[in-house]
Amino acid sequence: MAAAPVTVLALGTRKVGAEVSFDVPAGTESVTIVEQMISAPATATFTDGGVLTNGAAPRTLTTASGAVILDQFAKPDYSVDVALDFSDQAPGTGVIVLPNSTGGLALVSAGLAVGTWRFIVSDLAYLCTLASNCAKNGGSKTSTYDVSVLLKPKAPAAGGKLDLTFNFTSSSSPRLSAASALGDPDMQRMLASLDTMMARGGLSLGTVRFVDVPAAMAARVASGVRLKDATVCGDLGQLFTTAPAGRQVNVFMVSSFIASDQPSGTSIVGIDGSVPGPATISPSLQSGVAVSTVALREGANHCGATLALNCDPSGPGCCGADVTAYVVAHEVGHFLGLFHVTEQYGTMFDSLADTPTCPCKSCTATPSTCDDWVPAPKTSHTMGFDECQASAACAGGDNLMFWIYGAGVVGDVTAEQQRVMHANPAVY
């Protein structure tokens, strides 16, 4: 099946604060706006928030009907009715995709407003200059970005394919590379299991490619991807700039991630540069997802006819290739626009009406340890699988987009999650 054409509007170099317009034709299923840094400061400094990594995203987005569906100076609204769930600004390359919420899906179903839409190019450093709490010289009005808009037409509701390119850093043991991946039993098991899990989202794997990361970058991340530097110069951003171009999701297979701010007893096994990612636009500082190979070669004797997921990933009974496939599916879900159904502290949720949630105050036995308790606890409780599968009011642990992997995972995908992924330009 030929891929449905995606219209790419290359709008050139624009300065923060500039208003950009583009036309949305009838039958448009999704609108993606991408800002790629040309020149911008690495940080923005606030009097009450300290030094923050400078991230890019439009300040506002206005439809042809005059509806403002994104305003970064408005009070955050994470309800399911919001037209566009905006949760993050990514350094170097900023991306927003409509739809990614129940409200956005309703707009698409009714038909996106046809005509001229407008947005204001922005980043956090520019927003700082407009805010009352910006430190002296803490912001900048001079940043420039290369701006693109992607318009995807509506496609048949049934099915959808996704091409993946696996980028190897030669850090698994034994060595895994583009040349060896096709005959590697662990990698092939992982791909088969990944196809099974993507099918839960109504997707199937299209073309799968294998490439090797350039030698200099592979050497840089040989001992692990360091996450302390979240700027454009950090390991993750620089790794993603090696992504090959094309309508695909690039998956970078790395040895491990090095971070010092993880909750006790957890470790990072996968990460995205931004949520969503700049689908079909690469290379950029956010062009991919990264997944650890730490579990890939574990427990091969448990890789039977069915997925071996419901186990402790470091304990007995797991098929490591299946665990890795689950992590890839989760990170690809992020890249296609899905947020965690419940974030780690149980105080933030996605904006889809049919995804289960697990509020900390309602679902933990010790609500005084919840992050939003008053007074705030010294150590905030993190939501676990058991308490988030206890009832209809405390659920979500079995969803593919629960915030953590562990014993009890299933990998369910809801109907609205499927629709968000299908609307992404990478899916055909």
N, C-alpha and C positions, 0 to 999 in steps of 0.2 A: 504494500500500500504506500503510495507516495505521501510524503509529509505535507500537511496543509500549509500553505505559504504564510509566513509571518512577515508583516511589513516592518522594516527597520527604518526609522526616520533619524538620520544622522544630522543633528542640529548644531554641531560645531562647538567651538569654545565659547563658554559663557561665564561671566563673572557673577559671583554671589550677589544676590539682590536683584538680578535681572529677571524680568518676566518673560517666559517662553510660551509660545502657543503652538498647538498642533491640532489637526483635524481627525476626529474619530468617525469612521464611516458606519453605516448600518450593519448589523450582524457581527459586531465586535464582541469577542468573548472575554478578552483580558487586555489591560493596559499596563505596561511595564515601563518605568522610568529609571534610567541608569545615569548616574553622575560619576565619571572617572576623573580623578585628580590630575591636573596639570601642574598647578602650583598652589600650595596651601600649607599653613603651619601644622606642626605635628600635634599640638595640644591647644586647649582653651582653658583659661583660668578664671574661676569664680571665687568671690569673696567668702562664700559659705560652702562651696563644694570642692575647693581645691583645684588641682591640675587634672584635667580630663583629656583623654585621647580625642582628637578632633575627628568627628565622623560626618559623613555627607548624607544629605537627604533633602528633598524639597521642603521649603518652609510652608507652602500652601499648595493645594491642588483644587482647582475649580472646574466643574463640568460645563458643558455647553449650555446647560439650563441655568447656570449660575449658582448651583449648589456647591458649597465649600466642603469637600469630603476629607480634607486634611488641613489642619491648622496647628502647627507645633506650639503656638502660644495659647491654644485653648486648653481647658482642663482635660487631662487624659481620660479617655472613656474606653474601658475595656469590655463594655457590654456587647452582647451578640447583635444589637441593633446598629452598632457603629458601621459606617459604610466602608471604612478602611482601617484595619488594625495596624497602627504604627507603633512599634515597640523598641526600635533600636536604630542607631546610626552607626554605619560601619566606616572605618577609616579608609581613605583612598578611593574606594568604590562604594557608592551608596545605591541601594536598590529598593524600590517599592513596587508591589504588584497588586492590582485590583482585578479579581476579588480575592480576599483572604479572610473574610468574615461572613456570618450569616446575612448581615445587612448588604454586604457587597455582592453576595450570590443573588440576593433578591433584585439588586439593580441590574445584574446581568440578565436574569430571567425576564425582567420587564423590558429589557433593551436599553443598553447604555445610551445616554443622550448623544444624539448625532450632531456634529458640528464642531466648533472650535473650543477646545479645552485650553486651560492656562495653568502654569505652575511657576513658582519663584525658586530659582536655584539657590541652594543654601548649604551650609555646614554648621557645625556646632560653634566654630570660631566666629562665624558671622552672627549667629543667634546671640552669642555673648555680647556683641556690640549693641544689640537692641534691648538687652536686659538690664534691669537695675542693679543686679548683683554681679556684674562683670568686673573683674579686677582691672586696675589700671594697666593698659596695654595687654589685657588678657585675651582680647579677641582680634579679629581682622576682617576688613571689608574688601580685601584685595584678592582673595582666593579665586582661582579659575578652574573650571571643570569642562571636560569633553562630555557633551550631553547627547543621549540617545533615547528614543521612545520606540518601544516594540508594540505592535498591534496584532493580536492573534484573532483570526476569525473563528466563529463558532464551528465546531466539528461534530460529527455524529456522536451521539451520547454514549454509545456502546464501545467499550474497549479503548485502547490507547497504548502507544508504544513509547519506550524511552531508550535512547542509546546511551551507553556508558563507556567511558575510557578509563581503564585502570592504569595509574601512573606509579611505577615501582621505584622505591629508593634503595633496593637491594639490601634491605636490612632485616629480612626474615631469616630464620635458620631452619633448614638449609636455605641457601640463597634462592630468592624468587625474583624473576626478571621477565621482561617481555618475551624473551626467547623460550623460557622454561614454563611459563604460566599455562600454556595450552595443554601440556602433558602433566601438569602438577595435580595429583589427585585431591589435595586439600583445596586448591583453588577451584577446581571443577566442581567439587561438592558444594563449596560456598556459592558458586554461581547458580547451581541448580536450586539450592535452598533460597537464595535471593529471589529467583524467579517465582517461587512458590509464595513468598511473602509479599512481593510486589503485586501478585495477582489479587491479594486481599484488598488492594487499593484500586482494582480494576485496570491495572497496568501489566504489560508484559515487556520483557527485555527485547529490544531490537538488536541493533548491531553492537557487539561488545568488542572493544579494541584493547590492546596491551601496548604500553610504551614505557620506556625507561626515563626517569628524571635525569636531566643533565648531570654529568659527573660532579661538577663543583657543588651543585645544590645537594646531591645525594651525600657528599662528604660532610656538608654543613649540618645535616640532620641525622647523621649516622647513629648518634647516641641518643636521639630523641628530638622531638620538636619542642623547643623552649617557648612557653606561652607568656612569659613575664613581659616581653616587649610586644604590646598589642598595636603598635604603630605600623606604618607602612614598611618600615625597615625590619620588622620582626621576622622570625623564621616562617611563621604561617603565611603572612602576606607575600613574602618573597618566594616561598614554595609554590603558591598558587599562580604566580606570574609565569611559571614554566608550563602552564596548561596549554595543550594544543587547542587550536580553534575548531569550532564546529557546533552544530546543534546537538548537544550532548551534556551529560553531567560528568565532570572529571572527578574520579575517586583516587585520592593519593594514599597508598598503602605505606605506612611508616612504622618504625619499630615501637615507639612509645611517645607519650607527651610528658613534658616536665613542667609541673605547676606546683605552687606552694600554698594555694588558697582553697584547696578542695575540702569539703566536709570530711570529718573523721571517718575512716573506713571506706572511703570511695576513691576511685581513680578515674581519670578521663580516658575513654576508649575511642571517642570520636568527636569531631568538632567541625563546624562550618565557619567560613569566613564571615558570612552574613546570612540573615534569614529575612527574605528569600535570597538566593544567590542570583548573580547576573546571567541568567540562562541564555545560552546561545552567544554570549559575548565573552570572548577570551582571546588572549590572556588578559587578566586583570588581577588586582590584589585580592579579589574574593572569588576567583573562578574555580571553585571546587569544594570538595569536602575531604577531610582527612580521617583515616581510620587506622587504629593500631592493629598490627598483626600478632599481638601478644598471645591471643587465644587460637589463632588459625590452625596450628599444628597440634593442639592438645586434644586428647580423647578420641582419636580416630576410631577406636574400637566401639565407640558409642554412636557412630554415624550409621544408623540403620535406615529402614524404609521410610520412617517418619522423622520429623524435626525433633531434635533433642535439645530443647530450650529451657524447659521448666526445671532449672537447677541452678545452683550457685556456679557462676562461670569459673571460679577457681577450685571448685570441688568436684566430686565424682559424678558421673552420669551425664556429663556434657559432651556434645560434639562441638569442638572448637570452631570448625568451619561453619556450623549453624549459628553459633554465637556471633561470629564475625559477620555473617550474612545479615543477622538482625541489626547489628550496629550500622552496617552500610545502608540498610533500608530506612532506619531511623534518620540518619544524616541526610539521605536523599530526600526524605519527607520534608526536612527543614529547608533544603535547597529549593524545593518546589513550592515553599510558602507556608508550611505547617509549623505552628508553635507548639510548645509543650501543653498538653491538656491541663496539667497542674504543674506549676513550677515547684522547685525544691522545698520552699518554705510554706507552701499551701496558702499563699495570699494572692497569687496571680494565676490567671487561667487564659486559655485562648478565647477567641470571640466567635466560636461556632456553637450553635444551640444544641446540636445533637451529640457533642462530646461530653463524657462524664467528667465531673470535677470532684475534688477531695479537699475541702476547706479545712485548714488546720484546726481552728477553734471548735469545729463540729466533729472532727474525725479522730483527734488524738485524745488519749486518756488524760493528758496533762496540758490543757489549753493555756495555762499560764506560761508555758514554754514557747508559745507561738510567737512568730516574729512581729505580729501586729498587736500583741497583748500590751496593755498599759498598766504598769510600767513595762518597758521592753525587757525581756530576759537577757541575762549575760550571754547565754548560748542558745541560739534559736533551734527549735526542733525541725528536722527534715522529714518529709513525708515518705513513708515506706510502703511496700507492696501490700502487706497484710492489712493495714488500716485503710488502704485505698482500694480494697476489694471486699469490704465488709458489708456494704449495703448499696442500694441505689443512690443514697445521698452521699456516700463515701466510696467513690468508684474511680476508675481510670487506670488502675495499675495494670490492667490487661490490654491497654491501648498501646499501639506502636509508638505514640508520641508521649508516653509517660516520661518523666524527667530523668529516670535512672534505670539501668539494667540490673536485674538480679533474679533470684529464685522467684518464680511466679509469673514471668513474662509470657505473653501470648502473642501480641502483635496485631490486635484487632484494628480495623480502620473503619470509620463511620462513613455514611453516605456523603455528608458535607465535606469531610476530609478528602474523599475521592474527587469531588467536584473542584475543590481548590487545586489539587494536583493536576487534574485534567486541563484546567485553564492555563497552566503554565506554558510559556512558549517552547520549552524544551520537549514537551509531550506532543506527539503527532498521532 
